[in-house]
Amino acid sequence: MQGFAQLSRGRKILAVLLTLVLVLLTLVVVLRVAYRGRIYPGVSANGVYLGGLTHAEAVREMNTQTSEYGERPVDVMTLRGTQQLSATQLGVQYNNALAANDAINVGRSGWPIDKISAQLSSLIGQNPAITEVSYDTTKLSDISVGINTTSAKQVENAKFVSRDNAVTIQDSARGKRVDFALLPSALANHFGQLQTKLFVLPVLTVDPQLSSTVLESQKSIIAPFEKQPLQLTYGAKSWPVDVNTLVSWLALPSSSQPLATSVLTNRYIIRHSTNTLYYDKKAVSDYLTTLTDQINVAPIDAQLTISDGKATVFAQSRDGKTLDIVKSSDEILTQLSAGGTTAIPLTVAVTKAEVSDDNIDKLGIKELISEGATYFPGSPPNRLHNIRVGAAKFNGILIKPGQNFSFNDYLGDVDAANGYTPGLVILGDREEMQYGGGLCQVSSTAYRAALLAGLPITLRVNHSFAIDYYTAPYGVPGVDATIYLPQPDMRFTNDTGHYILMQTQMVGTTLKFFFYGTKIKSGTIRGPFFVTGSNDATKPSQTVFYRDVTDLSGKVIKTDTVNTYYKSSLDFPVTTN
């Protein structure tokens, strides 16, 4: 001590500093030795003190405490009050293994001076807390958006209010909502450190996009219609558009942009303030759509019949009318932008009927091109009734050039409301009574007419077993076509290049289909012939017929081979409902 006292003041300070450095270095060495493989004292991670623990011990300790804490409810202050939520409910997930890595590396990574600084800081508990959490984004998004939906104060734009044809302005109001951008970090700081005190959700104040001042400057676009509504007209009809409707057409410019791109923030949009209003074309179009029922009518083709071998009209055509919403909207917006108040005639497009008095001679319906017939003696009264009702559906039908005719499309619903009675039908693996039993007689007759006209058959399904009603005049079954809504169907294509007029005739137990048009070919049926089996319907059989398509000179241009396979009628017992 006497030697130290004799030192100069400068040397005394140096000696003290050297002593301190020596002591600190000694402490660092001791600390390193004492905590080899262990976390330095004063280190916490995910809200858990970890000093003196190995990596594995730290993970176990954090797993225990975070698991328990994760299910513990914590008071959460929302925009409308307090509710209790746990870390698990909020989707907080603790990455304890990663947190233990961070903790074990405190004082062991970085530059030497950084290591020493961190080691000394650990001795006095000054190392920053470590937080390693992630989020179940679905849970966090659902619950935070749910809280926002139920508790946020909605921003209110200033708006026009019309009372007694006088327009006033309702003031705007600021809104408040959950700040989704700050929410993840706020959760990490609170739940990531296992805090039990009140958690206050971060809140964002939202300014209105449209202020009262701005709206006042835009009032002139509504003023002309306060006393006199805008008039829309078509012919003798008129629709007044009052000021309330005009106000509903006003919109704000679309100047929105996402606050961020994450799953949390892209659900909410910040809208910038504006000083301009405009009439929204979609709102105008939506309004015009409500008028279509009063304006639009579908075109109706003339109904034709054959008189003295010539197609004539027996029911007049009607042109169609369709409100042109696009053009009408543009016309309305143009006038509103100009401040005009005169009546606006709506634009209506006229669609001419495809078949009318004007073009009947151009349809090519000038001759009989085929006649198909079926015979069904012995049919019970309800079956005859259904055939008569069904055949009437096809009398006068026009088939366009190139059209793929579908029998089921024209048949429509088969029920009591459409005049049908119950009759036997084959359904699956049985026969049973259903409305419309016997309609296959109609489809089979149309099928034969299409065959004899030489038309391409695009879909045909035979009956499951041979039925006598479809055998005549061939003596052998095989020229039949079954139908049932929605499937099976019978279809053929009009490839004549001209319209085909379909006419039906039922006399007694004979049904005929007449196809009128322009004859460019015909079909001839050879057969049908039994390949196996016989006319005993209780046994399976196979038949085949050939359809020769010939041109007008009689030259065969195509031959179709049609095989039909029938099961035993005994496989389809009659059942009752």
Secondary structure, 3 states (H helix, E strand, C coil): CHHHHCCCHHHHHHHHHHHHHHHHHHHHHHHHHHCCCCCCCCCEECCEECCCCCHHHHHHHHHHHHHHHHCCCEEEEECCEEEEECCCCCCEEECHHHHHHHHHCCCCCCCHHHHHHHHHHHHCCCCCCECCEEECHHHHHHHHHHHHHHHCECCECCEEEEECCEEEEECCECEEEECCCCHHHHHHHHHHHCCCCCEECCEEEECCCCCHHHHHHCHHHCHHHCCCCEEEEECCEEEEECHHHHHHHEECCCCEEECCCCCCHHHCEEECCCCCCEECHHHHHHHHHCCHHHHCECCECCEEEEECCEEEEEECCECEEEECHHHHHHHHHHHHHHCCCCCEECCEEEECCCCCCCCHHHCCCCEEEEEEEEECCCCCHHHHHHHHHHHHCCCCEEECCCCEEEHHHHHCCCCHHHCCCEEEEEECCEEEEEECCCCHHHHHHHHHHHHHCCCCEEECCCCCCCCHHHCCCCCCCCCCCCCCCCCCCCEEECCCCCCEEEEEEEECCEEEEEEEECCCEEEEEEEEEEEECCCCCCCCEEEEEEEEEEECCCCEEEEEEEEEEECCHHHCCECCC
